[in-house]
Amino acid sequence: MHTSTVWFRRDLRLIDNPAFHAACASGGSVQCVYVHAPDEEGQWRPGAASNWWLHHSLLSLDASLRVLGGGLWVLRGDSLPTLQHLLSVTGGDRIFWNRRYEPAVMARDTRVKQVLREQGIEVQSFNAALIVEPWQVQTLQGNPYRVFTPFWRNASARVTQCLPQALPDSISLLASARIPDVETHTVESLGLLPTIPWDQDFKAHWQPGEDGALAQLDEFLDAAVSRYSRDRDRPDCDGTSRLSPYLAWGNISPRQIVAAIHARGADDPGVVERAAAYIRELGWREFSHHLLYHFPYTVEKNLNAAFDAFPWLEPQAKLLSAWQRGKTGIPIVDAGMRELWQTGWMHNRVRMIVASLLTKNMRCHWLQGARWFWDTLVDADLANNTQGWQWTAGTGADAAPYFRVFNPVLQGERFDPEGHYVKRYVPELARVPTKHVHQPWMLKPGEQESYGIAGSVYAKPLIDLAQTRAEALGAYQASRHGPR
């Protein structure tokens, strides 16, 4: 009897999992494996918040497999020799996995595929993460896109063509019992959870795993999708999908989300039209993977080489720490950074605001922010993280021009008009009137005293917004016209 192995990675679900579906359809028994090999991720190993999500997603996947009579085989070690040993001991002759697109992982996967095929193992890989794979769309000149709008005009035509797969009709799983000569591990033994319990609030906000993803999708479709275009920029509203970590770890696929929207549209045709803005945001996720695949160097370097000579400043340790911990004195920036620390997530509009402050007002290289987000976001995704930071910094594809500097006061007043978001995460400002909550330093000294902020960073922020903006624009102009 044949044994097929499914190598799980960032596709931690069973529904619409092409590799799992193909293995079940191939006949024989199916062995579900996760290989813990963080060093093979290159410089971008999963951060602390991602590891928290991974831990709970693996437990969820194992539980789902056990219901079906199997379980998840958890292994440790370099992927190739670990898989080779497993296949030789268990007699596996076929292996299936779903593709990843990070440069270091793609190189690893190519090597694994080549060696296993040379040894007579059947190897198949599939697309489980994207609507359109990076090589499937190109300009009329045959080049990769560097601007989102024409990219999405091309790629969006395929949205309705990508239908998700249900669970296979026939599933015959191998239990994850210990067998001689194969060292299996528990999820707990991988040491993915933080040693300092800073993650205690995470579980109040998230249910990692496939069941949590489907529940979050239902909640979004019930409550927020119809008003998404109106509320998505409002951090004081529950107006976003909050599906990003589930997408990042493959607890759900974009195909499932689009199909669910269209299913709702069968009863209410207006749903699809109202959800167009959200589907376009899925398009930005696709575009980010397109850029990462075609320009892999961008995880460390500017896409726009003109910025290679830009005079970034070495970050002052005190100021960088204040930005990271949400103690700059700029209310909406501090609220965003504290939301990130407490929940492992940050509203997208606020991500742009805090990134602008770091790269423009503080003039820190975007990699400083990308690395911090990578460690603290439960939805850390190399493509999205890289593209998002380069976009805000002005160094990437389709980027906001460098001279576009987000004014956090105006942004706060526009998108958090009553100050509810700021006061939720910055309780020091709870007594400050709405009129001044986004610039409390404008209060008179006596008023600052009465509202409890006298002598604090909110009476005098660490950053002078006007001065630092002018300095950033001056540096930009000098770098454009200076010697090359």
Protein Blocks (a to p, Z undefined) as FASTA:
>chain_A
ZZdddddfblccfbhplklmmmmmngpjddddddddfklnojmdccfklmmmmmmmmmmm
mmmmmmnopacdddeddfklmmmmmmmmnopabdcddddfbfklmmmmmmmmmmmmmnop
acddddfkbmbdfklgccfkopacfbfklmmmmmmmmmmmmccddddfbdcdddfbdceh
iacddfklnomacfblfllmmmmmpcgdjklmmmmmmmmmmmmmmmmmmmmmmmkbcfbg
olmmmmmnopacfklmmmmmmmmmmmmmmlmmmmmmmmmmmmmmmmmmmmmmmmmmlmmp
cfblmlmmpccddddfklmmmmmnopnopaklmmmmmmmmmnopacfklmmmmmmmmmmm
nopafklmmmmmmmmpmkbcfklmmmmmmmmnopaghiacfklccdfklmmmmmmmnomm
mmmmmmmlmmpcfklmmmmmlpcfklmmmnopghiaklocfbdfklmmmmmmmmmmmmmm
mcZZ
